[in-house]
Amino acid sequence: MKPDVGLAWWSQVFEESVDCVKVPIAVPCIDVSGLGLTAGAGYELGNRVWAELVAMWGDPSVSGDRFEVVSPSATVSLFMQFRLV
């Protein structure tokens, strides 16, 4: 069995974009930030078959001068890998 764990954090401010500086009323400055987690485990089922179950969660947040959007998401995936030769 092969366990995997991951953590991500990001933050980016787009204050210096040309559109934001020229026309701040029409094109607001945007801040994108968030946190993400992933965990999974895989198992070799046979000599040529591998299966892995992975769960991912993300909490991206986008905010600007006039708005804020928070959109958490979660996924669970099953990966199957087959070796032909």
Secondary structure, 3 states (H helix, E strand, C coil): CEEEEEEEEEEEECCCCHHHHHCCCCCCCEEEEEEEEEEEEEEECCCCEEEEEEEEEEEEEEEECCCEEECCEEEEEEEEEECCC
